[in-house]
Amino acid sequence: MTGTSPLTPVAGRRPRAAVAMQPGTAAALLNAPSLAALAQACDLAPLPVLDDFTTDRARDVLADTELLITGWGCPPLDAAVLAAAPRLRAVVHTAGSVRGHITDACWERGIEVSSAAAANALPVAEYTVAMILLSGKRVLERARDYRSERRRDNWLTTSPVVGNYGRTVGVLSASLIGRRVIELLRPYDLRVLLHDPYVSDAEAAELGVRPVGLGELFARSDLVSVHTPLLPATHGLVSRELLMSMRPDAVLLNTSRGAVVDQEALVDVLALDRIRAVLDVTDPDALPAGHPLWECENALITPHLAGSQGNEWQRLVDLAVGETERWAAGDGFAHPVRRERLAYLA
């Protein structure tokens, strides 16, 4: 017996779609060409975007919506929302994590979900590699000293700890971003270690890295780059003991989530002037003005800027447009989010 799955768009008919996100998000992400591309692939509901599913207009739009294009600020798609959207079959998310709006009710209905996490992984990986190389040359510290002293140092007497030749980089978690970092590090003369209990020795060999235990990763690496998602099991994973085991002058680089690191312990270890840190994320994400991390001169703190910003948002939208076109044509998603993998994603 043959037939059409209720999750598959009917060939030759454009599926009805709507955009659900904060208006500010839509203004930043969806330019005229992007909206035109979406409207060509599907029957797109007129703007403004949906940011409150309880209004009369939202209920009218949801009544015949088959595909939702979501972004930051999309309300949760809970059972009540799905009851108002009986034809909803798929969600294309223009950002990375779908935890904020994809609920158990979505999976129970069998709604297909796509995410732009792969597109957002690249700028984070680029930031990470840049910071690995800059920290190896101690660029920021030496630039600060140069500005202060107004004279060049004797490069013939530069400490042998400065430089990137043969440096050991430890990657904590072969997540989507962790894997992109490993890929981007391949052209450099670096040794790359990996700790990820879900990666087999054979898969690590394919990635071109050496698998090690958590303790060995911190003890042997000149820089540890944290890419594990924040889960109950990973809260405070980077402990005081691990931080104290790092090599003198080693670097902790965190672009994952601040709470993966025991931040109180990190402040204490930084105060000993044993290690350095590059932190694009903290706990809380926006540090209070009086937080002691601000006083640590050996910590570079950036305002959670590694992910997509500025013109990099277009990469997210381009991926979402491509996913919309694929789904509307009945080809399925190239970047699906699987329920069984959700517990391991950021």
GUSE-284388 format. One record per residue (C-alpha): x, y, z; residue in one letter; residue number from 1. Coordinates in steps of 0.1 Angstrom, whole numbers. Each point is the difference from the previous one (the first is absolute). Layout:
% GUSE-284388
@east: X&north: Y&up: Z&resn: A&resi: NUM;
...
% end
This chain:
% GUSE-284388
@east: 0&north: 0&up: 0&resn: M&resi: 1;
@east: 13&north: 35&up: -9&resn: T&resi: 2;
@east: -11&north: 33&up: 13&resn: G&resi: 3;
@east: 11&north: 34&up: 12&resn: T&resi: 4;
@east: 12&north: 3&up: 36&resn: S&resi: 5;
@east: -18&north: 27&up: 20&resn: P&resi: 6;
@east: 35&north: 14&up: 7&resn: L&resi: 7;
@east: 8&north: 5&up: -37&resn: T&resi: 8;
@east: -11&north: 30&up: -20&resn: P&resi: 9;
@east: -21&north: -8&up: -30&resn: V&resi: 10;
@east: 19&north: 3&up: -32&resn: A&resi: 11;
@east: -8&north: 31&up: -21&resn: G&resi: 12;
@east: -16&north: 19&up: 29&resn: R&resi: 13;
@east: 18&north: 26&up: 21&resn: R&resi: 14;
@east: -3&north: -7&up: 37&resn: P&resi: 15;
@east: -15&north: 27&up: 22&resn: R&resi: 16;
@east: 27&north: 16&up: 22&resn: A&resi: 17;
@east: 4&north: 27&up: 26&resn: A&resi: 18;
@east: 28&north: 17&up: 19&resn: V&resi: 19;
@east: 1&north: -1&up: 38&resn: A&resi: 20;
@east: 27&north: 19&up: 19&resn: M&resi: 21;
@east: 5&north: 34&up: 17&resn: Q&resi: 22;
@east: -6&north: 29&up: -23&resn: P&resi: 23;
@east: 36&north: 13&up: 7&resn: G&resi: 24;
@east: 14&north: -34&up: -10&resn: T&resi: 25;
@east: -20&north: 1&up: -33&resn: A&resi: 26;
@east: 13&north: 35&up: -7&resn: A&resi: 27;
@east: 36&north: -11&up: 4&resn: A&resi: 28;
@east: -3&north: -33&up: -18&resn: L&resi: 29;
@east: -26&north: 2&up: -27&resn: L&resi: 30;
@east: 9&north: 24&up: -28&resn: N&resi: 31;
@east: -21&north: 5&up: -31&resn: A&resi: 32;
@east: 19&north: -26&up: -21&resn: P&resi: 33;
@east: -3&north: -26&up: 27&resn: S&resi: 34;
@east: -37&north: 6&up: 4&resn: L&resi: 35;
@east: -5&north: -2&up: -37&resn: A&resi: 36;
@east: 19&north: -33&up: -2&resn: A&resi: 37;
@east: -22&north: -14&up: 28&resn: L&resi: 38;
@east: -32&north: 13&up: -17&resn: A&resi: 39;
@east: 11&north: -17&up: -32&resn: Q&resi: 40;
@east: 4&north: -34&up: 17&resn: A&resi: 41;
@east: -32&north: 2&up: 20&resn: C&resi: 42;
@east: -32&north: 19&up: 5&resn: D&resi: 43;
@east: 13&north: 23&up: 26&resn: L&resi: 44;
@east: -24&north: 17&up: 24&resn: A&resi: 45;
@east: 3&north: 38&up: -1&resn: P&resi: 46;
@east: 21&north: 18&up: 26&resn: L&resi: 47;
@east: 1&north: 10&up: 28&resn: P&resi: 48;
@east: 16&north: -31&up: 15&resn: V&resi: 49;
@east: -17&north: -20&up: 27&resn: L&resi: 50;
@east: 14&north: 6&up: 35&resn: D&resi: 51;
@east: -30&north: -8&up: 21&resn: D&resi: 52;
@east: -20&north: -31&up: -9&resn: F&resi: 53;
@east: -30&north: 10&up: 21&resn: T&resi: 54;
@east: -13&north: 29&up: -21&resn: T&resi: 55;
@east: -29&north: -3&up: -24&resn: D&resi: 56;
@east: 23&north: 7&up: -30&resn: R&resi: 57;
@east: 24&north: -27&up: 11&resn: A&resi: 58;
@east: -28&north: -25&up: 3&resn: R&resi: 59;
@east: -12&north: 9&up: -35&resn: D&resi: 60;
@east: 34&north: -4&up: -15&resn: V&resi: 61;
@east: 8&north: -32&up: 19&resn: L&resi: 62;
@east: -33&north: -16&up: -11&resn: A&resi: 63;
@east: 14&north: -9&up: -34&resn: D&resi: 64;
@east: 38&north: 3&up: 6&resn: T&resi: 65;
@east: 20&north: -31&up: -11&resn: E&resi: 66;
@east: 35&north: 14&up: 5&resn: L&resi: 67;
@east: 13&north: 24&up: 26&resn: L&resi: 68;
@east: 31&north: 20&up: -5&resn: I&resi: 69;
@east: 12&north: 8&up: 35&resn: T&resi: 70;
@east: 27&north: 21&up: 16&resn: G&resi: 71;
@east: 11&north: 15&up: 33&resn: W&resi: 72;
@east: -30&north: 9&up: 20&resn: G&resi: 73;
@east: -24&north: -25&up: -14&resn: C&resi: 74;
@east: -24&north: -11&up: 28&resn: P&resi: 75;
@east: -1&north: -37&up: 10&resn: P&resi: 76;
@east: -19&north: -22&up: -24&resn: L&resi: 77;
@east: -19&north: -18&up: 28&resn: D&resi: 78;
@east: -31&north: -22&up: -3&resn: A&resi: 79;
@east: -24&north: 30&up: 1&resn: A&resi: 80;
@east: 18&north: 17&up: -29&resn: V&resi: 81;
@east: 1&north: -32&up: -20&resn: L&resi: 82;
@east: -38&north: -4&up: 6&resn: A&resi: 83;
@east: -4&north: 33&up: -17&resn: A&resi: 84;
@east: 23&north: -11&up: -28&resn: A&resi: 85;
@east: -14&north: -34&up: -11&resn: P&resi: 86;
@east: 18&north: 0&up: -34&resn: R&resi: 87;
@east: 34&north: 9&up: 14&resn: L&resi: 88;
@east: 25&north: -26&up: -13&resn: R&resi: 89;
@east: 35&north: 16&up: 1&resn: A&resi: 90;
@east: 21&north: 27&up: 17&resn: V&resi: 91;
@east: 30&north: 17&up: -16&resn: V&resi: 92;
@east: 20&north: 18&up: 27&resn: H&resi: 93;
@east: 23&north: 29&up: -11&resn: T&resi: 94;
@east: 23&north: -3&up: 30&resn: A&resi: 95;
@east: 17&north: -29&up: 18&resn: G&resi: 96;
@east: -16&north: -15&up: 31&resn: S&resi: 97;
@east: -37&north: -9&up: -2&resn: V&resi: 98;
@east: -3&north: -7&up: 37&resn: R&resi: 99;
@east: -19&north: 32&up: 6&resn: G&resi: 100;
@east: -30&north: -7&up: -22&resn: H&resi: 101;
@east: -1&north: -36&up: -11&resn: I&resi: 102;
@east: -19&north: -19&up: 26&resn: T&resi: 103;
@east: -9&north: -37&up: 6&resn: D&resi: 104;
@east: -33&north: 7&up: -16&resn: A&resi: 105;
@east: 18&north: 7&up: -33&resn: C&resi: 106;
@east: 19&north: -33&up: 0&resn: W&resi: 107;
@east: -31&north: -19&up: 10&resn: E&resi: 108;
@east: -18&north: 14&up: -30&resn: R&resi: 109;
@east: 29&north: -10&up: -22&resn: G&resi: 110;
@east: 8&north: 35&up: -11&resn: I&resi: 111;
@east: 32&north: 2&up: -20&resn: E&resi: 112;
@east: 26&north: 25&up: 13&resn: V&resi: 113;
@east: 29&north: 17&up: -17&resn: S&resi: 114;
@east: 26&north: 23&up: 16&resn: S&resi: 115;
@east: 27&north: 24&up: -13&resn: A&resi: 116;
@east: 24&north: -13&up: 27&resn: A&resi: 117;
@east: 24&north: -11&up: -27&resn: A&resi: 118;
@east: 1&north: 36&up: -14&resn: A&resi: 119;
@east: 5&north: 15&up: 35&resn: N&resi: 120;
@east: 28&north: -25&up: 8&resn: A&resi: 121;
@east: 24&north: 15&up: -25&resn: L&resi: 122;
@east: 4&north: 35&up: 15&resn: P&resi: 123;
@east: 4&north: -15&up: 34&resn: V&resi: 124;
@east: 27&north: -24&up: -13&resn: A&resi: 125;
@east: 17&north: 29&up: -18&resn: E&resi: 126;
@east: 1&north: 20&up: 32&resn: Y&resi: 127;
@east: 14&north: -30&up: 18&resn: T&resi: 128;
@east: 28&north: -5&up: -25&resn: V&resi: 129;
@east: 8&north: 37&up: 0&resn: A&resi: 130;
@east: 3&north: 0&up: 38&resn: M&resi: 131;
@east: 21&north: -32&up: 0&resn: I&resi: 132;
@east: 25&north: 16&up: -24&resn: L&resi: 133;
@east: 0&north: 34&up: 17&resn: L&resi: 134;
@east: 4&north: -15&up: 35&resn: S&resi: 135;
@east: 29&north: -21&up: -13&resn: G&resi: 136;
@east: 19&north: 31&up: -11&resn: K&resi: 137;
@east: -13&north: 19&up: 31&resn: R&resi: 138;
@east: -10&north: 27&up: -24&resn: V&resi: 139;
@east: -24&north: 19&up: 23&resn: L&resi: 140;
@east: 23&north: 1&up: 30&resn: E&resi: 141;
@east: 30&north: 10&up: -21&resn: R&resi: 142;
@east: -20&north: 27&up: -18&resn: A&resi: 143;
@east: -10&north: 13&up: 34&resn: R&resi: 144;
@east: 36&north: 1&up: 12&resn: D&resi: 145;
@east: 11&north: 16&up: -32&resn: Y&resi: 146;
@east: -25&north: 28&up: 4&resn: R&resi: 147;
@east: 10&north: 5&up: 36&resn: S&resi: 148;
@east: 38&north: -1&up: -5&resn: E&resi: 149;
@east: 2&north: 15&up: -35&resn: R&resi: 150;
@east: 30&north: -21&up: -10&resn: R&resi: 151;
@east: 4&north: -34&up: -16&resn: R&resi: 152;
@east: 14&north: -29&up: 19&resn: D&resi: 153;
@east: 29&north: -21&up: -12&resn: N&resi: 154;
@east: -16&north: -26&up: -22&resn: W&resi: 155;
@east: 32&north: -22&up: 3&resn: L&resi: 156;
@east: -7&north: -5&up: 37&resn: T&resi: 157;
@east: -37&north: -8&up: -3&resn: T&resi: 158;
@east: -10&north: -27&up: 24&resn: S&resi: 159;
@east: -3&north: -35&up: -16&resn: P&resi: 160;
@east: -35&north: -3&up: 14&resn: V&resi: 161;
@east: -11&north: 26&up: -26&resn: V&resi: 162;
@east: -11&north: -13&up: -34&resn: G&resi: 163;
@east: -23&north: -25&up: -16&resn: N&resi: 164;
@east: 25&north: -26&up: -13&resn: Y&resi: 165;
@east: -8&north: -34&up: 15&resn: G&resi: 166;
@east: -24&north: 14&up: 25&resn: R&resi: 167;
@east: -25&north: -24&up: 15&resn: T&resi: 168;
@east: -37&north: 10&up: -3&resn: V&resi: 169;
@east: -26&north: -19&up: 20&resn: G&resi: 170;
@east: -36&north: -1&up: -13&resn: V&resi: 171;
@east: -26&north: -7&up: 26&resn: L&resi: 172;
@east: -29&north: -16&up: -19&resn: S&resi: 173;
@east: -3&north: -9&up: -37&resn: A&resi: 174;
@east: -32&north: 20&up: -3&resn: S&resi: 175;
@east: -10&north: 17&up: -32&resn: L&resi: 176;
@east: 22&north: 29&up: 8&resn: I&resi: 177;
@east: 28&north: -22&up: 15&resn: G&resi: 178;
@east: 2&north: -19&up: -33&resn: R&resi: 179;
@east: 2&north: 32&up: -20&resn: R&resi: 180;
@east: 28&north: 12&up: 22&resn: V&resi: 181;
@east: 19&north: -33&up: -6&resn: I&resi: 182;
@east: -6&north: 4&up: -37&resn: E&resi: 183;
@east: 13&north: 36&up: -1&resn: L&resi: 184;
@east: 31&north: -9&up: 21&resn: L&resi: 185;
@east: 12&north: -26&up: -25&resn: R&resi: 186;
@east: 23&north: 24&up: -20&resn: P&resi: 187;
@east: 20&north: 10&up: 31&resn: Y&resi: 188;
@east: 29&north: -17&up: 17&resn: D&resi: 189;
@east: -20&north: -9&up: 31&resn: L&resi: 190;
@east: -6&north: -32&up: 19&resn: R&resi: 191;
@east: -38&north: -4&up: 7&resn: V&resi: 192;
@east: -13&north: -21&up: 28&resn: L&resi: 193;
@east: -37&north: -7&up: 5&resn: L&resi: 194;
@east: -21&north: -10&up: 30&resn: H&resi: 195;
@east: -35&north: -12&up: -9&resn: D&resi: 196;
@east: -14&north: -32&up: 16&resn: P&resi: 197;
@east: -24&north: -5&up: -30&resn: Y&resi: 198;
@east: 28&north: -1&up: -26&resn: V&resi: 199;
@east: 17&north: -33&up: -7&resn: S&resi: 200;
@east: 37&north: -4&up: -6&resn: D&resi: 201;
@east: -8&north: -8&up: -37&resn: A&resi: 202;
@east: -20&north: 32&up: -4&resn: E&resi: 203;
@east: 27&north: 21&up: 17&resn: A&resi: 204;
@east: 25&north: -14&up: -24&resn: A&resi: 205;
@east: -22&north: 11&up: -29&resn: E&resi: 206;
@east: -2&north: 34&up: 16&resn: L&resi: 207;
@east: 38&north: 1&up: 2&resn: G&resi: 208;
@east: 2&north: 4&up: 37&resn: V&resi: 209;
@east: 12&north: -20&up: 30&resn: R&resi: 210;
@east: -27&north: -11&up: 25&resn: P&resi: 211;
@east: 9&north: 5&up: 36&resn: V&resi: 212;
@east: -17&north: 0&up: 34&resn: G&resi: 213;
@east: -12&north: 32&up: 15&resn: L&resi: 214;
@east: 28&north: 3&up: 25&resn: G&resi: 215;
@east: 26&north: -6&up: -27&resn: E&resi: 216;
@east: -15&north: 26&up: -22&resn: L&resi: 217;
@east: 5&north: 27&up: 26&resn: F&resi: 218;
@east: 34&north: -12&up: 12&resn: A&resi: 219;
@east: 16&north: -3&up: -35&resn: R&resi: 220;
@east: -15&north: 29&up: -19&resn: S&resi: 221;
@east: 15&north: 35&up: -5&resn: D&resi: 222;
@east: -36&north: 11&up: -7&resn: L&resi: 223;
@east: -33&north: -16&up: 7&resn: V&resi: 224;
@east: -29&north: 11&up: -21&resn: S&resi: 225;
@east: -35&north: -8&up: 15&resn: V&resi: 226;
@east: -27&north: -10&up: -23&resn: H&resi: 227;
@east: -23&north: -22&up: 21&resn: T&resi: 228;
@east: -36&north: 9&up: 3&resn: P&resi: 229;
@east: -14&north: 10&up: 33&resn: L&resi: 230;
@east: -19&north: -30&up: 15&resn: L&resi: 231;
@east: -6&north: -11&up: 35&resn: P&resi: 232;
@east: 30&north: -23&up: -3&resn: A&resi: 233;
@east: 23&north: 27&up: -13&resn: T&resi: 234;
@east: -9&north: 28&up: 24&resn: H&resi: 235;
@east: 33&north: 9&up: 17&resn: G&resi: 236;
@east: 18&north: -27&up: -20&resn: L&resi: 237;
@east: 32&north: 21&up: -2&resn: V&resi: 238;
@east: 7&north: -2&up: 37&resn: S&resi: 239;
@east: 26&north: 15&up: 23&resn: R&resi: 240;
@east: 20&north: -32&up: -2&resn: E&resi: 241;
@east: 2&north: 1&up: -38&resn: L&resi: 242;
@east: 9&north: 37&up: 0&resn: L&resi: 243;
@east: 28&north: -6&up: 25&resn: M&resi: 244;
@east: 13&north: -29&up: -21&resn: S&resi: 245;
@east: 6&north: 22&up: -30&resn: M&resi: 246;
@east: 35&north: 8&up: -11&resn: R&resi: 247;
@east: 15&north: 33&up: 11&resn: P&resi: 248;
@east: -10&north: 27&up: -25&resn: D&resi: 249;
@east: -26&north: -23&up: -16&resn: A&resi: 250;
@east: -32&north: 16&up: -13&resn: V&resi: 251;
@east: -37&north: -9&up: 7&resn: L&resi: 252;
@east: -21&north: 11&up: -30&resn: L&resi: 253;
@east: -38&north: -1&up: 5&resn: N&resi: 254;
@east: -25&north: 7&up: -28&resn: T&resi: 255;
@east: -26&north: -25&up: 13&resn: S&resi: 256;
@east: -19&north: 10&up: 31&resn: R&resi: 257;
@east: 13&north: 17&up: 31&resn: G&resi: 258;
@east: -14&north: -25&up: 24&resn: A&resi: 259;
@east: 20&north: -28&up: -15&resn: V&resi: 260;
@east: 29&north: 15&up: 20&resn: V&resi: 261;
@east: 2&north: 3&up: 38&resn: D&resi: 262;
@east: 3&north: 38&up: -3&resn: Q&resi: 263;
@east: 9&north: 5&up: 37&resn: E&resi: 264;
@east: 28&north: -24&up: -4&resn: A&resi: 265;
@east: 11&north: 16&up: -32&resn: L&resi: 266;
@east: 3&north: 34&up: 17&resn: V&resi: 267;
@east: 21&north: -15&up: 28&resn: D&resi: 268;
@east: 24&north: -18&up: -25&resn: V&resi: 269;
@east: 3&north: 31&up: -21&resn: L&resi: 270;
@east: 9&north: 20&up: 31&resn: A&resi: 271;
@east: 30&north: -23&up: 4&resn: L&resi: 272;
@east: 12&north: 11&up: -34&resn: D&resi: 273;
@east: 6&north: -36&up: -11&resn: R&resi: 274;
@east: -23&north: -1&up: -30&resn: I&resi: 275;
@east: -17&north: 23&up: -24&resn: R&resi: 276;
@east: -36&north: 0&up: -12&resn: A&resi: 277;
@east: -19&north: 12&up: -31&resn: V&resi: 278;
@east: -37&north: 1&up: 9&resn: L&resi: 279;
@east: -27&north: 9&up: -25&resn: D&resi: 280;
@east: -26&north: -14&up: 24&resn: V&resi: 281;
@east: -3&north: 4&up: 38&resn: T&resi: 282;
@east: -25&north: -9&up: 27&resn: D&resi: 283;
@east: -21&north: 22&up: 0&resn: P&resi: 284;
@east: 5&north: 8&up: -37&resn: D&resi: 285;
@east: 1&north: 37&up: 8&resn: A&resi: 286;
@east: 24&north: 3&up: 29&resn: L&resi: 287;
@east: -9&north: 25&up: 27&resn: P&resi: 288;
@east: 22&north: 31&up: 0&resn: A&resi: 289;
@east: 16&north: -10&up: 33&resn: G&resi: 290;
@east: 7&north: -36&up: -8&resn: H&resi: 291;
@east: 36&north: -11&up: 8&resn: P&resi: 292;
@east: 6&north: -14&up: -35&resn: L&resi: 293;
@east: 3&north: 36&up: -12&resn: W&resi: 294;
@east: 30&north: 5&up: 22&resn: E&resi: 295;
@east: 19&north: -30&up: -15&resn: C&resi: 296;
@east: 25&north: 15&up: -24&resn: E&resi: 297;
@east: 8&north: -35&up: -13&resn: N&resi: 298;
@east: -36&north: -5&up: -12&resn: A&resi: 299;
@east: -13&north: 14&up: -33&resn: L&resi: 300;
@east: -38&north: 3&up: 2&resn: I&resi: 301;
@east: -20&north: 7&up: -31&resn: T&resi: 302;
@east: -37&north: 7&up: -1&resn: P&resi: 303;
@east: -13&north: -33&up: -14&resn: H&resi: 304;
@east: 9&north: 11&up: -35&resn: L&resi: 305;
@east: 14&north: -33&up: -14&resn: A&resi: 306;
@east: -34&north: -10&up: -15&resn: G&resi: 307;
@east: -16&north: 15&up: -31&resn: S&resi: 308;
@east: -1&north: 38&up: 0&resn: Q&resi: 309;
@east: -2&north: 27&up: -26&resn: G&resi: 310;
@east: 3&north: -14&up: -35&resn: N&resi: 311;
@east: 4&north: -35&up: 13&resn: E&resi: 312;
@east: -38&north: -1&up: 7&resn: W&resi: 313;
@east: -4&north: -3&up: -38&resn: Q&resi: 314;
@east: 16&north: -34&up: 2&resn: R&resi: 315;
@east: -27&north: -11&up: 24&resn: L&resi: 316;
@east: -28&north: 13&up: -22&resn: V&resi: 317;
@east: 15&north: -15&up: -31&resn: D&resi: 318;
@east: 0&north: -34&up: 17&resn: L&resi: 319;
@east: -36&north: 4&up: 11&resn: A&resi: 320;
@east: -11&north: 10&up: -34&resn: V&resi: 321;
@east: 17&north: -30&up: -15&resn: G&resi: 322;
@east: -17&north: -23&up: 26&resn: E&resi: 323;
@east: -33&north: 16&up: -8&resn: T&resi: 324;
@east: 5&north: -6&up: -37&resn: E&resi: 325;
@east: 10&north: -36&up: 5&resn: R&resi: 326;
@east: -30&north: -7&up: 23&resn: W&resi: 327;
@east: -25&north: 17&up: -23&resn: A&resi: 328;
@east: 13&north: -21&up: -29&resn: A&resi: 329;
@east: -5&north: -32&up: 20&resn: G&resi: 330;
@east: 38&north: -7&up: 4&resn: D&resi: 331;
@east: 2&north: 2&up: 38&resn: G&resi: 332;
@east: 25&north: 19&up: 21&resn: F&resi: 333;
@east: 37&north: 0&up: -5&resn: A&resi: 334;
@east: 5&north: 11&up: 36&resn: H&resi: 335;
@east: -26&north: -18&up: 21&resn: P&resi: 336;
@east: -2&north: 1&up: 37&resn: V&resi: 337;
@east: -6&north: -34&up: 15&resn: R&resi: 338;
@east: -18&north: -4&up: 32&resn: R&resi: 339;
@east: 23&north: -28&up: 12&resn: E&resi: 340;
@east: 30&north: 23&up: -4&resn: R&resi: 341;
@east: -16&north: 30&up: 16&resn: L&resi: 342;
@east: 15&north: -9&up: 35&resn: A&resi: 343;
@east: 35&north: 3&up: -15&resn: Y&resi: 344;
@east: -4&north: 33&up: -18&resn: L&resi: 345;
@east: 7&north: 35&up: 13&resn: A&resi: 346;
% end
